[in-house]
Amino acid sequence: MMMTKTMKTLLLTAACLAGSGARADDLSPELTAKVLKLIVASSGNKIACTEPTLKAALEALGVGIDPGAPIGWATSAMEAKNFKTFGRLVITGKRELAGAAAILIQEEGGRPKILLNPPNLKGAKVQISDAVLKMGSAL
């Protein structure tokens, strides 16, 4: 899948807005939402998310919040395990959940970084765009 102009704009905006947080997982909810929007665009533009601040940021960007979505944002080991059990694509911002997630979003050098877990990507019932795969690097 080719990266559209909108996807490029969102990625560049996300990169420019990245904070210089003290920890790798300290991306702002707004920045995380922009990166997630790129990822979920190719799968119905919906995500399961229970984290209130991220949920609001996603909704502000027009991303649908659906508990039954094929992609889920995990904030705990239990949530990641539940999503994975049902074949959902698990995304997280927490390094300690990387083993259960297919995608880890981190901050590195002032920019968002997408880390991919290939075995978990294959196990998910969702296909993400080639553009996202090219932007990411393996865990």
N, C-alpha and C positions, 0 to 999 in steps of 0.2 A: 504494500500500500504506500502510495506517495504521501509525503508530508504536505498537507495543505498550507495555504498562506496563513489561515487562522491558527493552525497548530504551531507553525513557526513563530507567529506573533506571541502566542501564549507562552511558549517555551522561552523566548527571549525576555518577555516580561517577567516570568518566574525567575530567570537567572539574574535579572537586574534587581529584583526585589529581595533576593536572598539575604538574610541577616548574617551576622557573624557571631552566632550564638556560641556559648562556651562549650556546649555539648553537640555531638553530631546530630542528635535527633531534635534539636531546638528550632526547627523551621516554624515559621508563623503559620497559623491555620490558613490564612489567605494564600500564602505561597504554596503550601501543601495542596490546597484545593485546586490551584491552577495546574499543578503537575498531575493531580488525579484526573482533572478534566481531560487532559491529553490522553491519559490511559483508558478511561472509560468511554471515550468518544466512539470507538469502534465496536462497542458491545451494548448499544442501547442507551448510553448516557445515563446510567443509573448505578448506584452503589449502595450497599448496606453500610450504614455508619451510625453509631450511637453516641459518639463524642460530640457534645453540644456545640462547642465553638467551631469545630471543623464542619459539622453538619450545616450550621448557619452560613459559613463561607462557601460551601458547595452549592447550597440553594441560591445564594446571591449570584453565582455564576451560571445558574440554570441547570445544574446537575440534579437529577432526580434522586431522592432518598427513598429507597425501597428495601425493606427487611428481607425480601426474597430475591434481590438482585444477584446476578451471577458473579459479581465482584464484591468483596467485603473489605472494609478497613478494620483491622484488628488492633485492639489496644491492650489485650490480655492474652495469656496462653490459652485459656479456655475458649475465648472467642475465635482465636486462630484455629484451634483444633476443630471447633464446630464448623467453621466455614470450610476447612479442608476436607472434613468427613463427607460433606455434601457436594464435593467437586467444585467448589467456588474458587475463584482466583483470589488469593489472600494477599493483601497489601498492608504494609505497616511502616511506621516510622521508628520503631523500637528495635535496636540491634539485637536485643535478647530474644526477639521473636523471629529472627531471620531464618532459623531452621524450619519453621512451620510456614513461612510466607513464600510466595512466588516472587514478590517484588518488595524491596526495601528502599524507602526514600530517605536519603540522608543529606546533610549539608556538608559540603567539602570546599574549602577555599572560598567561601562566600557564595557558592552556587549550589543548587540542588543536584544531587547525584542519584541516579536510578541504578540500583543493584539488582541483578536477576539471579534467581535460584532455578537453574534449568530443570532439575528433576521435578520441582513443584510446579513449574510452568507447564510441563508436559502432563502432569496429573490433573490439572484444572480443565474444566469443560469449556473454558473460554479461550478464544484466540485473541491475542492482542496484536495491534498493528505492527507491521515491519518497522515503521518509523520509531516506535517506542523501543523495539528490540535493538535497533541500531544505536539509539541514544544510551541504552543501558550497558553495563558491564557485569560480568559474572561475579558472584559473591566470592 
